[in-house]
Amino acid sequence: MKEKRIAKCAVSKEVIALAEALRILGDVNRLRIMCLLFQGEKCVCEVEEGLAISQPLASHHLGILREAGLVEVRKEATSSYYSLVFEAVSALNEDFMKILGAQKLPECYAGEVGVIRKV
């Protein structure tokens, strides 16, 4: 009987960094904020209203996303405006594909996957 070889995935700093980013995005509110910011820059009050969450909770999650480098903030008078860092989101996507060892998605998925880009 032929022995089956099992591929291994080494724990590297890239794998650890990706796991941390996915942990951050694993929170429902933070993922919803990312979806909202994909539509364009929003102030905290728009995030609060769009997600139907309190202002302190919106600010908390925006702060975590900012610390992770996934969103950036622009201050104007007393308001804070948040937007996606598209380069960071794109790099996260590339890192994920690289770690999976996927240079190219199988054809059956090609039409189902969108490209993240600033519009």
N, C-alpha and C positions, 0 to 999 in steps of 0.2 A: 504494500500500500504506500502511495506517495505521500510524503509529509507536506502539509500545507504551511506556507510561510505567511506570517501575519505582519503587515506593515506597522511601523511604529511612528508615533508623533512625539518628538522630543519636547520636553518642557524648556522653552527658551524665553528670553525677555520679551520677544514679540508675542508669544502665546500668552504670557502673563498680562501684558499690556492690553491685548485684545480682550481677554477674559474680563479685565477691569472695565473696559469701555462697554462691553456687553452687559455687565452687571449694572452699570449706570443706566443704560438704555432699557434694562429689564423692568424698570418701574413704569407702570401704566401712565402715570401723569407726565413723566419726563418724555416718554415716547410720544404722547399726545402733543406735548409742547413742541417737539421736533417737527411733527406733522404740521402744526399750526404755523411755525416759523418758516417752513418750506414755502409757504404762500407769500412770505415777505416779512419785513421788519414789523414788530409789534411792541407796544408799550405794555407794562405789567398789567394795567387795567384791561387791555384787550385779551391778554392771556387768561386773566382771571374770569372775564366774561365768556370767552370762547370755550373754556373748559368747565365752567360752573364750579370753580373752587375759590377758596378765600384768597385774599391778597397776600397774607403771610405765607400760605402754602405755595402759591405761584412763585413768590420771591425766593423761597427756599429751594424749590426745584430748579429755577433759573440759575441760582447761584451754583448749584452742583454741576449743571451743564456748562456754566462759564468756567468753573475751575477745571473741568475736564477738557476745555479748549474746543468744545463743540458749538458754543454760541459766544457771541461778543456783545458788549453793551456800549451804547452811545448815550451820553448824558446830554440833556437839553433842558436848561433851567432846573426845575424840580422833578422832571420826568426822566425815566430810564427807558431806552428803546433797545430791544434785543433782536438779534438776527443770527441766522445760521452761519457758521464758518464752513462754507462749502468745501474748501480745500481739506479740512479735517474730516468731514463726513466722507468725502471721496477717498481719502487715504485709509480711513477705517474700512471701507468697502474693499479696497485693494488688498489691505492686510488680511482681511478675512478670506478672500479668494486665494491669496498666496499661501496662507497657512493650511487651507484645505487641499492645496496642491492643484488647484484648478487654474490652469493657464487659460482655458477656454471652457465655457459652459457647454454641456451636451446640447446638440441641436434641438432636442425636444423642449429645452428651456429657453432657447434663444429669443423667442417671441414674447415670452412672459416676463422678462427682466427689463426694467427701465434703467436708464442711465441718470445718475444724479448730476445735475448741472444747474448753474445759476441762470435764471431766465430774465 
